[in-house]
Amino acid sequence: MLEKSYDAAAVEPKIATRWAEANAFAAGAGAEPGADPYCIVIPPPNVTGSLHMGHALNNTLQDILVRFQRMRGRDVLWQPGMDHAGIATQMVVERQLAERKEPSRHDMGRDQFVERIWNWKDESGGIIFNQLKRLGASCDWSRERFTMDEGLSQAVLEVFVSLYKDGLIYKDKRLVNWDPKLLTAISDLEVETVEIKGSLWHFRYPLADGVTYEHPVSFNEDTESYSYETRDYIIVATTRPETMLGDTAIAVNPEDERYKDLIGKSVILPLVGRRIKIVGDDYADETAGSGAVKITPAHDFNDFEVGKRHHLRAINILTADARVTLKDNEDFLEGLKVEGKLIEVMEELDGMDRFAARAEIVAKMEEVGLLDQVEAHTHMVPHGDRGGVPIEPFLTDQWYVNAAEMAKPAIASVREGRTNFVPKNWEKTYFDWMENIQPWCISRQLWWGHQIPAWYGPDGQVFVEKDEETALDAAIQHYIAHEGPWKAWVEEKLENFEPGAILTRDEDVLDTWFSSALWPFSTLGWPDKTPELSRYYQTDVLVTGFDIIFFWVARMMMMGLHFMKEEPFHTVYVHALVRDKSGAKMSKSKGNVIDPLDLIDEYGADALRFTLAIMAAQGRDVKLDPSRIAGYRNFGTKLWNAVRFADMNGAVLDPAFDPAAAKLTINRWILTELTRTSNEVKAAIETYKFNEASSALYRFIWNQVCDWYLELLKPVFNGEDESAKTEARACAAHVLAESVKLLHPFMPFMTEELWEHLAGSGAGLACHASWPEPSFEDADAASEINWLVDLVSGLRSVRAEMNVPPSAKAALVMVGTNAKTAERLDRHDPAIKQLARVTEIVLETAAPAGSAQIVVGEATACLPLGELIDLVAEKARLEKALSKVQGDIDKIESKLGNEKFVANAKPEIVAAEREKLVDLQGQKDKLAEAITRISQAG
């Protein structure tokens, strides 16, 4: 006999141990001979990470897919692994060193610091894997990979060197997102925008060569004409005054009548004295501000593109740690006469922090009379998500991938349907990014990561090879083969050769997205031709969040097509975001983060998984309310209790049970519904409609099996017909066992425990059990019992609406019944009386006065309310409730009708109010219907 109640805290660890001891999730475990492969690669979590709600949703959906396919006999591999997380991991270890007052990474040196990170990884990294196991993730844990393990490192070297020699990797000087605190380039994904209440400074830039122009200053409505003033300056506005030191142009729109005659003229850059051109460019918006914008190509991404179009100089005026550099800055000094105000500016600003320099420049502009105005300005400022300081667009030498070229096959793959996005609307996002793709910056100024396999000769010549020995051979051949100043120098070095005497290795490491882009094939053993690579590539589906479609999905597509000549997956399922119950995005600053481990502790992993699955509608964010998880824990409890009830009534699984031989209508009905549900769940999982699969299971198990089937079996179990009892016991055990298997991918722990109880330990694990493929259908039996369910449900609803006491009973009057319905009423007379709480069933030709009426099929079921409740008192209660609901509706409609509220309130608050309104309107309709029933009855 099962325990009285299900204890997730006790059962889940036991089941996890059982799976581990059986190596239940090894590649191919449970597969049928000759089975087709099915492979998913896990989106590798950071080695520093811990389980959050996004992980919980992502891995629950993957686990549903792999458990489903494993039970269908496929040769399944769910490939696990972790990402080395360059910046995050380096920060963790550096913070640890500081806390322990140990030498910094610079004090200990690169090799010792990297060794220290490996030690940290072995001791503390990767705790998320154990957390995923608590969630029930059925990965092949024996195949765990790491983006810096020996095999994946070999793959990274192979790819970098190959792409370099194909001309698809190169070094270039471009703008990057630069973190002045961490002193490295970072990706767009590592940039988060923060709302800042700052200022917008308007500066006057004097026109050169005595040029003036007429500028409109006011409009006379009577004469419908402008008045003008003569100006010898152009006004520009900026939120970053410190960057003006690097301005190399002013841009105006070529169609702007105010400035079109100034295009080609020059202004004098204040405080600096440099002549800079006025250029015409569509980037300048004539409706924004003055219509003129300062162009600083070295410190703004848009300005960089304008600079390329107009061949402007890019003058970097900041150091890597965001301090002003002027005195020794050759780019800045080129073409300048260091005299007058410039001497003062250089003396005072050189070496100053960017924000201190900002204040100083504003003061100096005011001092020379060129500060036009200052206005308060709230704007979004990009910050590094790790360093926490504003990032700088920074001009540096970095390594790049020619993403535009590599994107072409990846674009064609999706256009031609070889890889499909689900939901399909995400294809637009993919195309928007891919068709406007920029060079991919792959270098990072860190010590933790794959060090770039590039070595530099004495003249800066680069040699890219897989190891230093090969690079040195290439360098020797290069220098010895070319007559020049370095030939003799190299020959001399070779006579007394010491490592590092000729070549210097590039100190940068690769962006972590570079190694994870190889994930679908590097984890399977590439570049070696392993059996796993041959067996499991192409993988089947990638399950991921929308935020990394470009950073990961697109790059896997590019790398997979280039090196494997085949897409890495045929389907990309993009799941939504998990938000809090109000629809707000979870964040630590809001204090609304929900820890999945806390939920597992309180409700169990199964309840959390089922909640996430049933709420995972395509294209719709998951609004997670912990109370919902409690509800779905009750769902598991319902099934547990159903199995206990069957036990107590002698239900035992009979391998010889044949659904087709069942005689009882109630059994033939539930077997038909089992077939229908199995087909529905299978179709939903195969089309990634996890919410529909979960809803079908919930409806079948809770409503049909537990609430109706087992209830309708009670008279059989309590009756005298032994053959009916035998059939009912076997059928109940069969249906419960099949239900357990259908539910297993969603709630694996409890179903594994129930499976052993139902099928016996000799039947093997539920995760290896055959997926139900029932084919029995009896439409007549299904129609009859569903009619019975509809009749009783309708009568119960009326009783609930009318507030009828549970003990109150009255006759059921049926009007307009045909012969078939009369037979059904007679056959199910005991069940109807018991379940609907009626005294007798009477057939009449007209509805009695004072009765509530519901239509069931061709007949009308009438319940005489006057015999059950005080009609006057009940009507008064309903009207009072309706009045309150209407008042609440009026308040919300007034709020939503207020344009200021809708415009200024947070979107999730507005959405929550709209949801409340829909719920209240539903309550209003039900109350109005109940009042109508009362009125008709009275």
N, C-alpha and C positions, 0 to 999 in steps of 0.2 A: 504494500500500500504506500502511496505517495505520502510525503510529509503533509501536515494539515495546510501549511501555507508555503509559498515559494520564497526562499531567502536568497536574494541575488548575491548578497555579500559573501555568503558561504558557498553557493553553487558556482559562481563565475570563476573564481580561482581554481576550483577543482576541475572544471571543464577545460580551462586553459592548459592545465597540467596534462590532462588526458590527451589533448590535441598535440601538445609538444612531445610527449612520450611516444606517440604513434607516428610522429613526423607527418601529420595528416595533410599538411599543405605543401609538401614537396612537389616539385614540378612533375606532373603526370600522375600524382597520387589519385587513386580511384578511377583512373581513366579506363575506358574500354579498349580492347585490342584494336589497333589501327585507327584510333580516334583522331579527329582533326585537332590541331593545336588551337589554343586560345590564350592570348598573352596581353597583359596590361603591365606597363611600367609605372611605378608609383611616382607622383611628383615628389622629388626628393626634398624632404624637410631639411632645414638648416641643422647642422650638428649642434648648434647652440640652442635650438628651439625646444619648446614644450607645447603640448597639445592645446590648440585653441579651437573655437567653434568652427572656423573655416576648415581646419584639418578634420574635425569630427564629421562634418558633412561630406567633404571630399572623399574621405576614406570609407565612410559608410556606404556611399553609392558604389564605389569600386568593389567593395566586399560583397555587396548584393549581386553584382554582375559575376564575379568570379565564383562565388558559391553556387549560383544558379547554373553556370556553365559546367562546373565540376560535377554537380549532381546529374547533369545531362550526359555525363560520360566523356566530356571533352578532356583533352590533354592540356591542363591549365597551368600556366605560370603567372603568378603575380609577383613581379620582380621588385624587391625592396631596395632601398639605399638612401644615403644622406649626402647633402651638399656640404662642402667644406666652408662655405659662407665667409669669404675672405675678410671683409671689413668687420663683421659681427664677431668672428672668432678672435681676430687680432685684438679687438677692443676688450673682449672678456679677459684675455690673458694679461693685457697691459694694465687693466684695472686691478686684476689680482696681484700683479707685481707691486703696484702702488700701495694697495691696502696692506700688503705684507712688508712694505718698506724695503723691498728688494731692488737690485739694480734695474734700471729701465732697459728697454730693448736696445737702445743705442749704446748703453754702457756694456751690455753683454755681447752685442754683435749679432749678426744675422743668423749664423749657423746655430748658435746656442739658443737664440730666441725661438727659432723654428722647432728645435728639439723640445723646447719647453711647451710649445703648443701641442706637439704630438703627445707629450706626457699628459697634458690636460685632456686631450681628446680621449686617450685611453682610460683615464680615471673618471672624468665627469661628462664627457660629450655623449650625445646620442641617447639621452634619457627618453626622448620622444618615442623610441622604438618600443620600450616597455609600456608606454602609455597607449600606443596603437594596439598593442596586444590586449590591453585592458578593454579597449573598444571592441575587440573581437576580430581585428584585421587578419585575414587568413593568407598572408604573404608566405612565400617560400623563404623563411627566415634563414635557412642554411646558405642562401645565395646573396646575403647582404653585400651591397657594394658601397663604395665611398668615392667621391669624385677625385680624391687624391690617392687612392690605392694604386698599387703598382700597375695593374692592368689598365685602369682608366688614364693614368699618367702617360702610359705608352701610347694610348689612343690620341691623347691631346697632342703629344709631340708629332705623331704621324700626320694629324690634320693640319697643324700649324705649318709644318715644313712643306707639306704638299700644296696647301693653298698659297703659301708664299711663292713657291716655285712656279705655280700656275698664274701668278700675277694677281691673285685675289686677296692677298694680304700685303699691306704696304705701310710705310710710316709717313705721316703728314703732320703739318702744323695747322690745327683747327681749334675752334672753340669747343670747350667741354664744360660740363657741370663740375665745378671744382669746389671741394670742401676745404676751406682754409684752416679748419681745426684738425682734420684727419690728414691733410696734405696729400689728397689723392683725387683723381677723377672719379666720379660716381655716375651710375646710370640714371635715366629718367625715373625708373621705378623706385630709386632710393632718394628721390626728391619729393618732399611734401610741401604744399603751399600753406602758408599761415597768414591769416588776416592781420594786418598791421595798421594801426592808426598813425600815419605819418604825415608828411607834408609834400606839397608839390611846389617847387621853387621855379619861378618864371624869371629868366635871365635875358638881358639885352646883349646881343652880339653886334658890335658896330660894323657897318658896311665899309669895305675898303675903297680906296681911290676916290673918296668924295661922292660916292654914288648915293642917291636918294630915291624915294618913290612915294607915291601918294597912297595912303592906307585908309580905307573906310573906317570911320569911328562911330557914326550914328546914322539912323535912318529917320527921315522926316516923312511921316505918313501923309501929311497934307500935299506935299509936292512929289511924294513917292520917289524920293531921291536920297542918296547918301551924302553926308558931309565928310570931307577928307582932311587928313593932316599929313604934312610932309615928314617922313621918317628917314633917319640915316642909320637905322638899326633893324634887326629882326629879333622878335621875341621867341624864345624856345622854353619849354618847360621840362623839368626832370625831377625824378624822385631820388636820383643818385648823383648829386652835384660833383662828388669826387671824380667821377668818370670823365668830366668835361676836359680834364687835362689831356685825355687821349682822343678828343674829337678830331676828325679829319674831314668833315663835311657837314653841311646843313641840307636836308632834303625837303623839297616842296613838291606838291602835286603838279604835274605839267598842265592840268586843266584849271588850276587855281588862278583866277584873273588877278588876284592881288600880287602874286609873285612871279608869274610866268616870264616877265621881262627881266627878272633878276637871275634866272637860270644861267649859269656860266660865270656870273660875277663871284666876288669873294667877300668873306667877312674876316675880321681879325679876331682870333680866339682870345677872349679876355684872360688876363693874368699870365698868359703864355706868349702871345704875340705872333703866333703862327697864322699865316694866311691859309684859309680853308675855303674850298669851293662850295657854291650853292648848286645842287644837282636836282634834276627833275626825276621823281620816282613815284610810282603809284603807291608805295608804302606809306607816304605821307597822306594823312586823311585831312582834307580841307575843312571838314566839319568838327574836328577835334582840336580844342585849344586854339592856338594861333594858326594852326595849319602847317607850321614849320617844325621839324624835328631835328635835334642834334644827332649826328651819326658817329658812333664810337665802335668801329668794327671789332676791336679787340676785347670789348666788354659787354656785348649784347648780341644774342643770336640773330635777331632780325637785322640789326645793323651790319652784322658780318655778311649777310646775303646781299644787302644794299652795297656794301663795300666791294664785293666781288663783281657786281653788275657794273659798277662805275670805276673799277680799278683804283680804289682808294687804299691808302696805307693803313695798316693795322698797328696801332701803337699801344703796347701793353704798359700801363703805368702802375701796376700792382705786383708785389712779390707773391710767392706761393702762400704766405701766411697773411695775405691781404693788407700789406703795408705799402704806402706810396713809395715808389722808387723813381727818382729823377736824376740825381747827380751822376750816377754811373750808367744811366740808361741810354745807350747809343741810339736806339730807335726814337726815343723822345727828343734827344738833343739834335738829331739830324735836321739841318736846315734852319736852326734857331740861332739868333744872336742872344747870348746870355748877358742881358743888360736890363737896367731899370727894374720894373716890378718883378720880372722873372727871377732875378737874383734873390729877392726877398722870398718869393714863393718857394724856390728850390731849397733855400736855407731852412725855412720853417716847416715845410711839409715833408721833406725827404725822410723816410723811415717812420712816418706817423701812421697809426692805425687808420683804416679806411673811414671809420665813423667819426673819429676825431678830426680827420682831414675834411670830412663833409662839413662839419660845423665851421671849420676855419675858412673854407672856400666861400661859404655863404657870407661870412663876416667880411671877407675881402671883397666880394662882389658888391656888397652894400657900401663898403668903404669907397669904392671907385665909382659908385653911382650906377651900377649896372644890374642891381637887384630890382626887378620891376614889381613883383608882388610875391607873397607867400600865402598859400591856401591849405587848409586842413584837407588831408586826402587819405581815405581808407583804401588800402589796396592789398592784393595778395602777393606775398613775398616768398619765393622758393627757399626752403631750408633743407639741409641734409638730414635725413631721418635718423642717422646714427650720431653725427656730430652735434646736431641741434642748433647750428648757426646758419645764417643766410649763406647760400652758395653764391659763388661768383662764376659768371661765364668767363672762362680763362683761356687764353691762347697759349697752347703748349704743343710740343711734339708728342704724338701718341701713335700707337699701332691701330690700324683700321682694317676691317673686312669690307671688300667691295660688295656691300649688301644688295645694291641695285641689280647687279649682275646675277648674284646667287638667288635673288628673289624671283626671277623670271620663271623657272620651272615650278617653283612653289605656288606662284599665282595661277599658272596654267593647271596645276593639279586640282585646285579647288574649283576653278572655272569649269573644268571638264568633268567634275564629279568623281574624281578618283579618291579625294578626301572630302568628307561632308561634315559641316558643322550642324550640331543640334543644340539649341534651336537654330534654324537656318539664318535668322536675322544677324547672327554674329559674323556671317560671311562678309557683310558690308564693312564691319569694323576691320576685319582682316584685310580686305582689299584697300580700304582707305589708308591703312598703315603701309601696306606692302607697295602700293603704287606710288607712294610719296616718300619712299624710304631714303634715309640718309646713311652715309657711311657709318658703320658700326664700330665705335671705339671699344677696343678689347683690352687695352692695357690699364693697369692700376698701379699706383705708387705705394705698394704694400710689400710686406715680406712673406705673408702667408698666402700661398697659392702656387700655381704652376709658373715657375720662373720662365720668362720668355726665352726660347732657345735661339737667341741672337747674340753674336759676338762681334766686337768692333776692333778693327785694326788700328794702327797708329795714326792713320789719316782719316779715320772715321768710316772707312769702308765696312759695310755690314756683311756678315756671313751667317746664314741661317741654316742650321743643321740639327740633327737629333741629339748630338753630344759634342763636347768640346774637342775631342780628338778628330772627329770628322771636319769640324769647322776649322781647326788648325791646318789640316791637310789642304782644305780649300784655300785658306789664306796663303799658305806657302806657295801653292801653285799660282795664285793670283799675283803675288808680289815678285816671285822669281821670274815669272813669264813676262813681266812688264818692266822695261828699262825705266828707271825713275829714281827719285831720291830715296824711296823706301826699300829698294831692292838690297842695297848694301847693308842697311840697318837691320833688315830681317835676317840676312845671312850671318851677320855678326851675332845676333841674338841666338841663332840656332847653334852656333859653336859652343856656347855655354848655356844651353837651354834650361830654363826653369819654368814650371807651370805658371801661366798668367803673364809671362814676360812679353808676349806678342799680342795676345787678344785679351779684351776686357768684356765680360758678359754684361748684357743688359740687365739692370737691377729690377726692372718692373716685373709684375706678375700678370697673369691673364685674368680678365673679368670672370667671375664664377659662372656667368651665363654661357661662357664659351665651352666649358667642360660639360655643363648640363645640356647643351645643345646636341651633344653626342649620345645622350642617355639611352635612347631606344636600341642602339647597336653596340655601344661601348660596354654596357652592362652584360651583354651576351657574348663578350669575348673578343670583339673586333679590336685590332686589325687581324687577329688570328682567325682562321676559318674553323670556328668551333662547331660542334654538333648543335649546340643551343642556338647559335646564330642562324644556322641553316633551318632549324626547326621552328623557331619562334619569331623570326623577323620575316615579314612585316607583323608588327603588333596589331591588335584589333582596335581598341578604342583608347583614347586619352581622355581622362576625366580631370577637368581643371577649372579654375576660376577665370572670369573674363579679364581680370587685370593683367594676366601674363600671356594673353594671346600673342602679343607682339614679342615680348621679351623671351618667351620660351617656346611656345607652340610654333610660331613662324620660323624661329631659328632651328628647331628640330627638323622642320620641313626642309629648310634649305640644306642643312648638313646631311640629312638622310638621303635626299634625292641626289646630292652631289657624290656621296661616297658609296651608297648602297644601290643607287640607280632605281630606287623604289621608295614610295612614301613610307614614313615610319608608322603610320596608322591610317585606317580607312575612315575612321570617325573621330571627331572631336566633340565630346559632350561638355558643354559649358554650363556649369551650375551657377546659381545665383548667390547672393550675399546673405549671410545670416545676420539679421538685425535683432534689436531688442523687441519686446512685445509691442512697443509704440511705433516701430518702424525706423527708429534712429540707428545710425551706424554705431557699432560698439567701439568705444575708445576709453583708454584709461583716464583721460582728462574729464570725460563725462561721467565716469564712475559707473558705467552701465555694462561693463564687460562681464560676460557669463563664462565661468570656467567649466568646461565639460567634465573635468575630473571631479569637481564638486557634485555635478549632476549625477555622475555614475555612482559616487559614494551614496547619494541620497536615494536615487531611484533605480539604479542598475543600468548597465550598458544597453540592454535590450530595449528598455523604455526610451532611452535617449535616441537610439538608432531608429526605432520605429517612428518616433515623433519627427525626426529630421526627414525620413523618407516620405512620410505621408504629407509633409508640407513642401516637398521639393517639386512644386509644379514648374514646368518649363517656363523660363522667362519671368518668374515671379520670385522676389526676395522672400526668404524665410523669416517671418516675424516670430521669434521664439519666446514663448511664455512658459516658464517652468511649470505652471499649473497644468499645461497641456501634457507635459511629460508624466505628471502624476496620473492623468487620465489614461494614458496609454500603458502605464504600469498596471492599472486596473484591468486593461484589456488582456495582458499576460496572465494576470490572476484569474480572470474569467476562464481562460482555456485550461489553466492548471486545475481549477475546481471542476471543470467539465470532465477532465480525465479522472479525477477522484470520484465523481458521481458515477461514471461508467464502471470504475473499479468496484464500487460498492454494489453495483447491480450485475456483477459477474461478467462484464464485457472483457473478452480476451481476444487478442488478434489471432485470426485463423488464416493461415497462408492459403487454405483451400477455398476461402470465401469467394464466391462468384457473384458480382453485382447483377449480372443478367438473370440469375436465378431468384433474386429477391421477389417476394410476393406482396409484402405489405406496402400499401400506397405511400405511407410516410417514409419508408426506406427508399423506395424508387424515386421519390421526390428529392430526398437529400443527396442521393447518388447522382441525380441529374444536375442538381445545383453544384455539386462537387466538380463535375465535368465542365460546366459553364465557367465556374470560378477559375479552375486550372487553366482553361484556354485564355481567359481574360488576363490573368496574372502573367502568363507566359508572353502574350502579345504586348502587354504593357512594359515588361522588362526589356524585351527585345527592341522596343522603340523608345527606351529611356524615359518612360512616363512612370517614374517611381511612385508618384503620388496616387496614380490610378491603380497601380498594382497593390499598394498598401491599403487603399480604400476598399478594393474588392475583397481583400483578405479580412479586413475588419468587419465588413458587412456580412460576409459568409460565416466567419467563425463566431462573432459576437451575436449577430441577429439570427441567422438561420440555424447554425448548429446549437449554440448554447441556449438562446432564448426560446426557440421554437422546436427544433428537432428533439432535444433531450426532454423538453417539457411534454411534448406530445408522446414521447416514449413511456412516460411514467405509467399511464394506464396499461400499457403492454407489459411493462416489468411487474406491475402489481396484479396482472390478470392471471387467468388459469390456463391460457393457451400456451403450452410448452414449446410447440414448434415456432410460434410467433416470438416467444422470448428468445429462443436460440438464434433465430434470424436477426432479431433486434440487437442482441449482444454482439454478434459477429459484425453486423453492419456498423454499429456505433464505434466499435474498436477500429474498424477499417477506416471510417470517415475521420476519426480523430488522428489516426496515424498519418493519413494523407494530408490532413490539415497541418500537422506538425511539420511535415516535409515542405509543404508550400510556404510555410512561415519561416522556415529555417534561415534563408538568406537574410531576412530582416531582423529576426530575434534569435541569433544562433545559440546562445548559452542555454536558455530555458528549453528550447526545442531539442537540444542535444540531450539534456537530462530527461525530458519526456520521452524521447525516442528510445532511449535505453530501457525505460520503464515499460513502454508499450511493446517494443519489438524484442526485448531481451538482449543481453550483452553479446550473444552470439551473432546478432544481426549486423554487427559493425557500427560504425559511426554514422550519425545523421548527415554529416557533411559529405559522406560518400554514398549515401542512399540514393536510389534512382529517383529522379524527378518525376512526380506524378503525371501520367499521360492517360487519364481515364477517357473512355469513349462512350460510356453508358448514357443514354438519354431516353426518358419516357416523358414526352410532352404532355400527355394527359394527366399523369400523376403529378407532374410539376404544376400544371394549371390548377388542379384541384386543391393541392395544399397551399399554393400561393393565394388562391381564392379564400381559403380558410384564414390564412394569415392576414389578408387585407380586411376581412370581416371583423376579426377580433381586434386588430390594431385600430380600425375605425371606431369601434365601440369604446375601446379604452381611451382613445383621444377625446371623444365626446365627454366621457365621464370626467377626464382630467380638466377639460375646458370648463365644464359646468361645476367643478368643485364638488363632485359627488363623493360622499364618504365611501371608503372601501367596503364597508359592511352592507351598504344599501344595495338591494337587489330588486329587479322588476322583470316583467316578461319582455321578450324580444318579439316584435311584430314584423313579419316579413311580407312585403307587398310586391306583387308582380313577379313572383317566382315562376320559372319554367320547371319542367319535370326534372331536368338535370340538377338544378339548384335544390329542388325539394329532396332529391336523393342524397345530395351532399349534406344537407341540413340534418337529415335523419341519420346518416352514417357518422357524422361528427357531433351528434347531439351532446354526448358527455363532455367532449373537449370544449365545445362552445360554452356550455353552462359553467364549466369550471373556470375557463380562462377569461371569459367576458363577464362573469358574475351575473348571469341571468337565471330566472326561476324556471321559465319554460319558453318554447319557441312556437309561435302561433302564425299560421298563414292566413292573410286577409287580403281583401281586394282594395281596401282604402286605408290610408294612414290614420291612426287614431288621433284625436285632438290632443294638443299639449305634448307632442313628442318631438324629439330631435331626430333628424333623418340623415342618413348617409347612403350614397349609391354604391353598390357593390355588384359589378357586372350589370345584368339586366334588371336586378331587383333593388328594392329600397328597404334598408333596415331601419326600423323605427324603435326609439327608446322613449317610453313615456316619462318625461322629466318630472311631471307633477307627483309621481309616486316616489321620486328619489330625493328631491330637494325642495327648499322653500324658494319658489320662483321669484317672489318679490324681493326678498333679501339678497338673492344671488344676482338679480339684475342691478340692484343698487350697488353691490360690491364691484361688479364689472364696469359700471358707468363711472364709478370713482377711480378705478384703475385706468380707464380710458382717458379720463380728464387729466390725470397725472402724466401719462405718456404723451398726450397732446401738448401739455405744457413744456415738457422736455424737448419735444420736436420743435416747438416754436422758438425756444432759446437757441438751439443749434442752428436752425435755419436763419435766425437773425444774425448769429455770429458768422456763418458762412456767406451771408449776404453783405457783410461788411468788407468792402474792398481792401481797407487798410489791414484788417486781420489776415485775410488770405495772402496779401502781399508780404506782410512782415513776419507772420508766424512761421516757425520751422515747418518744412514740408511734411514731416512725419506727424506733427500735431494736427495740421489741416486734414491729412489723410485719416487720422484717428477719429476726428470729429465726423467726417463723412461716413466712416464705418459705423459709428454710433447711430447716425441718422438712419442708415439702412436698417440696422437692428431694431430701432424704435418703430420705424414704419412697419416692419414685420409684426412687432408686438401689437401695434394699433390694428392691423388687419385682422389678427386673430381675435382680439377683444371685440372688434366690431362684429365679426362672424358669430362669436359666442352670444352677444347681445341679441343678434337677429334670431338665433335659435331660441333664446329665452322668450323673446317677444312672440315668436310663432307658437311656442308651447303654452304661453299664458293666454 
